Structure formats: structure tokens, C-alpha cells
Amino acid sequence: MSWRLRHYNVITIEGMNLLTHRAYLPKRPVLSCMKSAMIYCALMTVAMISDAAEKNNPYQLFVFKEHASPVWSVDFSPHGKHILSADRNHLIAAWEATNGEVVKVFQGHGGDVFTAIFSPDGQHVLSGSRDGLVVLWDAATTEPLHLLKGHDQWVFAVAFSPDSQSLLSGGQDNTVRLWDAKTGQLVRTFSGHKSWVLSVAFSPDGQYALSGSLDNTLRLWDLNTTNTRVFEGHTDGVWSVAFSPDGSTILSGAGKILGTNNTLRVWDVKTGKTKRVLRGHQKLVKSVDFSPDGKRALSGSYDHTVILWDVATGKILRRMKGHKGGVLSVAFSPDGKRALSGSADSDIRLWDVTLK
């Protein structure tokens, strides 16, 4: 089935409220949402166009257009051949990174899909939504394997363990939840944050969970003992967290919409102390990522820019402009040569981040 369309196919179904009947997942190729008593089901494709015409933007490789709403999340597949995106219109789409052909569409969420990621082994997709659900999907068939119910409010963040056997989620209920990927069962709930959990990550050895919260803190949870360590230093909400590939360092991005302390912090895992504060964004830092070698960092901000950093020095290596809205998600490619950014302007941009 080809998902490459140049317009919207709209179907109207009466009498179905997905926000109430959360267990309902419609059959392909229907994407679902609610407006009043009607469900407006839209199948939307994401087209990729070359942006060579933007001669003043030398690092930009392509613009993926035609999302009809803000793009909350972007991710590369483990081999780097596919890209995953999730948006406000309940859409999760996977497409070829080289030619823009949409190859998979995952449908069933009844609200904004705030996060969608590939598993490390490439066999699954995990998503979290405003509808309160975490869904584990078969990446090949796009069929839902497990509907993980436990969060009673919005789910902002999800993560796979390095072996793809465990799952993390964080949400508006201030909790971090650990799930068994094989059974879909809840293993443990971690409580301690005093506000929304906006980002979660597994340590590279799979023994710890990391979370960032609107309460201005990071927490490192021991998955075996449930002991927790609190990392304090940010004065505004922590929107994104990431582990370095060797597990020795943590990266976080923080800020608030009308705030001025919009920074990244580099933390030492052993001591819990800040090693470095990275300053350069003018507005809230929404998303961060480490390069595969751990030497560089990527950040996206509400100031419409993507910044490439040298982790060791805190120096800005490259500031990438082009988005007309806040940058909501960033990701390095597996080879570290490219980067993705998804924005409130509904575009996804592919960047060259090689250093010459």
C-alpha cells in the first residue's frame, strides 16, 4: 500500500468517541480524532522536498512538508533508513529518509501524539499521547501489540531499554512507569516528582531510568532498588533529558515560555553535579540529544533554532535556522552525520551536521 498522497482523504464516522472508548483502535488506513460528537478521520502523508533553493541555509538538506499540525516528535530508525514523526493531528508516520516516500502509518491514538520512537532493534514503535495511552506497535505491520494503561492523564515521554525488553513512560500525573514490553504489564511506578514528567531515558546499561520534570529537577531511578537521586540546578522546567552513550554524562534542556534562563546542562552521573552550563538559546529548550560518539550535542528551542554543541567545551559549533516556529524535537542519525528537527511550523528538516 502506498501512503504517498498529495491531498487529504477525509472520512466521517458518527457515534464513536475515542477519548471515552480508549481501547478502540480502528483498522488501517484510518487516523482518528474527536470533534463534538463526530470523528474526523484523516489520512495524511508527509512529502519531502529538496530545499536547495534556500541558498542562505547551507546546512539544510531537505524539508519534509505537508504535516497539517505541529510536529511533536521525530526519530531515526536504528539503521538510519527510515524516519518517524508524530504530530498534533494524532498521526504517526514512517517514511524513507532518502526519497520521502511514506511507507507506514500507525493509527489509533485519540489525541496529540507527543512522542513516538523506534526500538533499538527496529522491530517496534512506542508512542505516548494526550489520550493517556502508551501504545507498543509492530513496526513491520503497524498493528498495535499492547495498549499500556496506567497514566490517567497525558503521556509526554516514552523510552525503550537498550535490549528493547522494557519500556518507560512519563506523564502529566507526575509519575514514571516501567513496563514489560513482552507482556505489556506494568512492572513499577516511580513517584517523587512534584509536577509533570516531560522526558524519560534509560541508561545505556539498562539499570537506571532518568526523568526530567516541570518541577525543575532531574531524577535518576535505580530500577532494581527504586532508590532515587535528585539532580538540582535548573531554575525552570526540564523538558528533555539524555544519557551519553557511555553512561557517564547526562544532558538536559530547560526553560519556560516567557523565561530567560533557557539553558542546557551537562551533568556528571557519579557526582550528580553540573559540569557545564550551555547558553545560546533565547527561549525554552524543548529537546536535546547526544551524538553517537558522545562528543557533540543537539538542541532545539522555541527560538526556532537548532544548535550543535561541543560537549567538552560548551562551544556552539553550528546554529541552524530555517524553522518558522518553535523546534519541538531533535534527533541525531545513527552515524552522527545528519540531524532531524520537528517544529510547531509543521515542517521537519534534515540537516548536515558533519564537521569539515
C-alpha positions in Angstrom: 0.0 0.0 0.0 1.3 3.4 -0.9 0.7 6.2 1.5 2.1 8.9 -0.7 -0.8 11.3 -1.2 -0.9 14.9 -2.3 -4.2 15.7 -0.6 -6.3 14.7 2.4 -8.8 11.8 2.4 -11.5 12.7 5.0 -13.9 10.2 6.3 -16.6 11.0 8.9 -17.8 8.3 11.4 -20.6 9.1 13.8 -21.2 7.7 17.2 -17.6 6.9 18.2 -15.7 8.8 20.9 -12.1 7.6 21.1 -11.4 9.7 24.1 -14.0 7.7 26.0 -13.5 4.3 24.4 -9.8 4.2 24.7 -9.5 0.5 24.0 -10.8 1.0 20.5 -8.1 1.0 17.8 -9.5 1.4 14.2 -8.3 -0.6 11.3 -6.0 0.8 8.6 -5.9 3.3 6.9 -8.0 5.4 9.4 -6.5 8.0 11.7 -8.8 9.1 14.4 -9.7 12.2 16.5 -12.8 13.7 18.0 -14.7 16.9 17.4 -18.0 17.3 19.1 -20.0 14.0 18.5 -18.2 13.2 15.3 -14.9 11.6 14.5 -13.0 13.2 11.7 -10.6 10.6 10.3 -7.7 12.0 8.1 -5.1 10.1 6.2 -2.2 12.4 5.7 1.1 11.9 4.1 4.3 13.7 4.6 6.1 14.7 1.4 9.8 15.5 1.3 11.1 18.3 -0.9 14.6 19.4 -1.6 15.3 22.9 -0.2 18.2 23.7 -2.4 16.5 27.0 -3.2 17.3 28.3 0.2 20.9 29.3 -0.6 21.4 31.0 2.7 20.9 27.8 4.6 24.0 25.7 3.7 23.5 23.0 6.3 19.9 22.2 5.4 19.5 19.1 3.2 15.7 18.7 2.9 12.4 19.9 4.2 9.7 17.4 4.9 6.4 19.2 4.4 2.6 18.9 4.4 2.1 17.9 8.0 -1.0 19.8 8.9 -0.1 20.5 12.5 2.9 20.9 14.9 5.3 18.0 14.8 5.9 16.9 18.4 8.4 14.2 17.8 11.0 12.9 15.3 13.3 9.9 15.3 15.6 7.9 13.1 15.3 4.1 12.8 18.4 2.2 14.1 19.8 1.8 10.6 19.0 5.4 9.6 17.0 4.5 6.6 13.6 5.5 8.0 12.3 8.5 9.8 9.4 8.5 12.3 7.2 11.5 13.0 4.3 12.3 15.3 2.0 15.3 15.3 -0.9 17.1 16.9 -3.3 15.5 14.4 -2.9 12.1 16.0 -0.6 11.0 13.2 2.4 8.7 13.4 4.2 8.2 10.0 7.3 6.4 8.9 9.0 7.1 5.6 12.1 6.6 3.6 14.8 9.1 4.7 16.2 9.3 1.2 13.2 9.9 -1.0 10.4 10.9 1.2 8.1 8.0 0.4 5.7 7.3 3.3 5.9 3.6 4.0 4.0 3.1 7.2 1.2 4.9 9.1 0.3 4.0 12.7 -3.2 4.9 13.7 -5.4 4.7 16.7 -4.5 7.4 19.2 -7.3 9.7 20.2 -5.2 12.8 20.9 -1.9 14.6 20.1 0.9 12.1 19.8 3.6 13.8 21.9 6.3 11.2 21.3 7.0 8.2 19.0 10.2 6.3 18.8 11.8 3.2 17.2 13.0 0.4 19.4 16.8 -0.2 19.4 16.3 -3.5 17.4 14.0 -1.7 14.9 11.1 -4.2 15.4 8.7 -1.9 17.3 7.5 1.6 17.7 6.4 3.1 21.0 4.2 6.1 21.4 2.6 8.3 24.1 -0.4 10.6 23.7 -2.7 13.1 25.1 -5.3 10.3 25.2 -3.4 8.9 28.2 -2.3 5.8 26.4 1.2 4.3 25.7 1.0 2.0 22.7 3.5 -0.6 21.5 3.3 -1.2 17.8 4.7 -3.8 15.4 7.0 -1.7 13.2 6.5 -4.1 10.2 2.7 -4.5 10.2 1.8 -1.2 12.1 -0.6 -3.3 14.3 -0.9 -2.4 18.0 0.6 -5.1 20.2 -0.1 -3.6 23.6 -2.2 -0.7 25.0 -0.4 0.3 28.2 -3.0 1.8 30.6 -1.9 3.3 33.9 -1.3 7.0 33.3 -4.6 8.8 34.0 -3.5 11.9 32.1 -1.4 13.0 29.1 1.7 10.9 28.3 4.6 13.2 27.2 7.6 10.8 27.1 8.5 7.2 26.3 11.7 5.2 26.1 13.0 1.7 25.2 15.6 -0.1 27.2 18.8 -0.9 25.3 17.6 -4.6 24.9 14.1 -3.5 23.8 12.6 -5.6 26.6 11.5 -2.9 28.9 9.6 0.4 28.4 9.4 3.7 30.3 6.8 6.4 30.2 6.3 9.7 31.9 3.3 12.0 32.1 1.1 14.7 33.5 0.3 12.5 36.5 3.9 13.3 37.8 4.9 9.6 37.6 7.4 7.5 35.7 6.2 4.0 34.8 8.2 0.9 33.9 6.6 -1.7 31.7 7.4 -5.2 30.4 7.5 -5.0 26.6 6.6 -8.6 26.0 3.5 -8.8 28.2 2.5 -5.1 28.3 2.2 -5.3 32.1 3.1 -2.6 34.5 6.2 -3.5 36.5 6.7 -0.5 38.7 5.5 3.1 39.2 8.1 5.7 40.4 6.7 8.7 42.3 8.6 11.7 43.6 8.3 14.4 41.0 6.1 17.3 42.1 5.0 18.2 38.6 4.6 16.8 35.1 7.3 14.3 33.8 8.3 15.7 30.4 11.1 13.4 29.4 12.5 9.9 30.2 15.5 7.8 29.2 17.2 4.5 30.1 20.9 4.4 31.0 23.0 2.6 28.4 23.3 -0.4 30.8 19.6 -0.6 31.3 19.9 -0.4 35.1 18.6 3.2 35.6 15.8 5.4 34.5 16.2 9.1 34.0 13.4 11.7 34.1 13.1 15.4 33.7 10.2 17.3 35.1 8.4 20.6 35.2 9.4 20.8 38.9 12.9 21.9 37.6 14.6 18.7 38.6 16.0 15.5 37.1 15.7 12.2 38.9 17.8 9.1 38.4 15.9 6.0 39.5 17.6 2.6 40.3 15.3 0.1 38.6 16.4 -2.7 40.9 16.0 -0.9 44.3 13.7 2.1 43.4 16.3 4.4 45.1 16.4 7.8 43.5 18.9 10.6 43.2 17.7 14.2 42.5 19.7 16.5 40.2 19.1 20.1 41.0 20.4 23.2 39.2 17.8 24.3 36.7 15.6 27.1 37.7 12.9 26.3 35.2 11.1 23.1 34.0 13.3 20.3 32.5 11.8 19.5 29.1 14.3 17.0 27.8 17.0 14.6 29.1 19.5 12.2 27.5 22.3 9.9 28.5 25.7 10.0 26.8 26.5 6.7 25.0 29.0 5.6 27.7 26.5 6.5 30.5 28.9 8.8 32.4 27.2 12.1 31.4 23.6 13.4 31.3 22.3 16.2 29.2 19.3 18.3 30.0 17.4 21.2 28.4 15.2 23.6 30.3 13.3 26.9 30.3 9.9 28.3 30.3 7.9 30.1 27.6 8.4 33.6 29.0 11.6 32.9 30.9 15.2 34.0 30.4 17.1 31.1 31.9 16.8 28.8 28.8 19.9 26.6 29.2 21.3 23.1 28.7 23.3 21.5 31.5 25.9 18.7 31.3 25.9 16.6 34.4 28.3 14.1 35.9 26.4 10.9 36.7 28.6 9.8 39.6 28.6 13.1 41.5 25.3 14.5 40.4 27.0 17.8 39.9 26.7 20.2 36.9 29.9 20.0 34.8 28.9 22.7 32.3 26.0 25.1 31.5 25.4 25.7 27.8 24.0 29.1 26.9 22.9 30.2 23.4 19.1 29.7 23.1 16.8 32.7 23.6 13.8 30.7 24.5 12.8 27.4 26.1 15.0 24.4 25.2 12.5 21.8 24.2 14.6 18.9 23.0 18.2 17.6 23.4 20.2 14.6 22.1 23.8 13.3 22.2 25.7 12.3 19.1 26.5 8.6 18.8 30.1 9.3 19.9 29.0 11.5 22.8 31.2 14.4 21.7 28.5 16.6 20.4 25.0 17.6 21.5 22.0 18.8 19.6 19.3 21.1 21.0 16.0 22.5 19.6 14.3 25.6 21.1 11.2 27.7 20.9 13.5 30.4 19.5 13.1 28.5 16.1 16.7 27.3 16.0 18.7 24.1 16.3 22.2 24.3 17.8 25.1 21.8 17.5 27.4 21.9 20.5 30.8 20.7 21.5 30.1 18.8 24.8 33.6 19.1 26.2 33.9 22.9 25.8 30.3 24.0 25.6 31.1 25.9 22.4 28.5 26.4 19.7 29.6 24.6 16.6 26.7 25.4 14.4 23.4 27.3 14.7 20.8 26.1 12.2 18.0 28.4 11.2 15.0 27.9 8.9 12.0 26.9 11.0 9.2 29.4 11.4 8.1 28.0 14.7 9.5 26.5 17.9 11.6 23.4 17.5 9.9 20.7 19.4 12.1 17.7 18.8 15.6 16.9 17.5 17.5 13.7 16.8 20.9 12.6 15.5 21.1 9.9 12.8 22.8 6.7 13.9 26.0 7.6 12.0 26.0 11.1 13.5 26.2 12.8 10.1 22.6 14.1 9.9 20.1 15.5 12.3 16.3 15.9 12.3 14.2 18.7 13.7 10.4 18.8 14.0 8.7 22.1 14.6 5.5 23.9 15.5 5.6 25.2 11.9 4.5 21.7 10.8 7.8 21.1 9.0 10.6 18.5 9.5 14.0 19.5 8.5 17.0 17.3 7.7 20.4 18.9 8.5 24.0 18.2 7.7 26.0 18.1 10.9 29.3 16.8 9.7 32.3 19.0 10.7 34.7 19.7 7.9 
